[in-house]
Amino acid sequence: MNPSQNGQHMTDTTIVLLPCINGCIRKGTEDTDHPEPLVAKRGMFCLRCFGKAERALRAVPDLVEHVVSNFPGTITKVSDDVRVSGTSERSLGSFSEQAWVDADAIYSALAVYSAHWAKAMSISPPAPARRSWRDEHGYVLGLPASISPADARQTAGVMSDWLLIHLPQIFTFDQASVNEFIDGLAPIGSIAARWPMVERPRTSPMPHVQLSICNGQIKVWPAGLPGTEVYAVCEKCGHQFELDEYEEAVHAYLVDQQETKRARQAAAARATREQNSAAHVQKRLLTKYGQIVGHAS
């Protein structure tokens, strides 16, 4: 991979960290004499840009299941080939109409972007994207008319998980394509605000290692209304992380953990090779001198 894809530019003696290509500035420094650019750590993008897409995709399974649960109780298909023909009849009130619109919007975005990025990376898209309900022109229409909340969660979850797995590679593509992707996922936040759920925090993969005497468990709370931000809080000492602070800290922690894991694996492999080599030498010596002793006797 070209070093510039990681937001780094190598010279003969130094590595220069590049700013986010979107010109993102650390919060709180925008109006100061020295605004602090955020560093590109995901391709040419900062963790704030990356986090917008990541958080939207992580919210998808729970959100889609919740929205579909607000569909009307009576839904009838006009024909058995509804998934192909696009003909269906839905019993709709104003409330449930919005549920259909929102669920279809999420599903369509996932199907379109899964197919788009799979083609860009020359790999196979997830199965739900290949089987998505489309019209005769190939446009994604939305969820099947008779889908249950559990099935909607599973279908959308497969695509959102696929996009999450490939997200670091997606962010190595050009600025226009990635920004279009980020913007395309942005309505998920508005939909989440329209269909509020009981918010549950998730456990961070990083303990509070920045404070050596703490090492407490960190909980990351999901975003609320559009414009509000995810925040993380240590359950042991109560320290609250600013969004940029948390994302940079957890990124550094995970990189360090990966490097430590690789070092341990290399050490274990080296020890195994040395052990096997010693055992081979011992076996060869025993074979050689055992034969001599046996011949002499």
Phi, psi and omega in degrees: 000136176298130181306330181294341179290343176259018179074020181238144175236122184267136170249189181295329187233345186224163172247120181263124177281129182267147176285160177304136183295340178274001178072027182293140181242140179301133182300139181095346179249001185301319186258014180270173178291338182228078177302138184259109179293144174280140184280142176287117180236353175232094189063233178261017185242153178277172180291336177294313178297315180298319182295329178300313180290318183297315182294321179299316182292323179293333181281344191301306187303309180298318184293314181298317179299318181294316181294316181295332178293346177266007175293157178295157184286338181244114179229127181235141175273145175280324181214164181290338182263034184302327183292333181268313186281335181081011179264120178208162180234122182242133176280113191233132166253179182297324181291311182287333175302316180294324178299315178299313181301314183291316180297317179296323181296316179295311181301314182297317179298317180296316181295315182294313183288326176299314179295319181297310184286330175298317178295319181296327181264001180058045176228172182280137176286164177296154185306315181300329178290324179290329184260011186300149183285114186231160176272185184294345179264000178091003179282137179290129183266327182139195181289150172301147188295331187257015187291144178269162177303318181295318179291324177296319178299314182295315182296311180292323181296323178299317181288319180293322177296319179299315179294323178296318180300319184265005185301316178302321179288322178302322183283004172266357179279180187293158186302314184297316182294317181292318179295324176297321178296313179301313180296325180293334179269346184303323180299343178300324178295319178293322178294320178298323179290328181285333181237071186296141176240169172288113185286135178238132179283157173250153180280130179289146174290352182250124170286172182282072184280345180294336176246103190299331182276357183259288182058030182282170179279135181257133176252135180251121183268139180289161180291151177258244180292155178306134181098338175280162187240151172296141172224155181241144181222138177281125182288342183272309184254350177084005180297132178256132180265134167294154184303309181297320180299314182295314184295323177290320181294315182290327176298311180298321180296314182293323176297316179297318179297320180294319179294320177297318179298316179296320179296318179294319179296320179294319179295319179295318179295321179295317179296321179295318178297317180295319179295316179295322179295316179296319179295323179294316178298316180299317180295320180294319179293318179296320179295315183294306185281336174294322178293321179296313180298317181296322180291320181294325181285000000 
